[in-house]
Amino acid sequence: MTTATVSPQFQVVIPKKIRKDFNLLPGQKIQVLGYKGRIEFIPLRNPREMRGMLKGIETSVPRDNDRL
């Protein structure tokens, strides 16, 4: 488990392994959410970077006859 410490100025340094795993860059924006008693950091991505991320996803979903 990787840990970080909150500084007196309430700053947190994201550990190197996490930065590398998520390809985080200096100055990159990150969304911060409080969710079910925990803090989540979500990297904001340019929509062009996300192109093709769902390639190969299963799209055959059973549908109701009135929804075809």
Secondary structure, DSSP 8 states (H G I E B T S, - for coil): -----B-TTS-B---HHHHHHTT--TT--EEEEEETTEEEEEE---GGGGTTTTTT--------GGG-
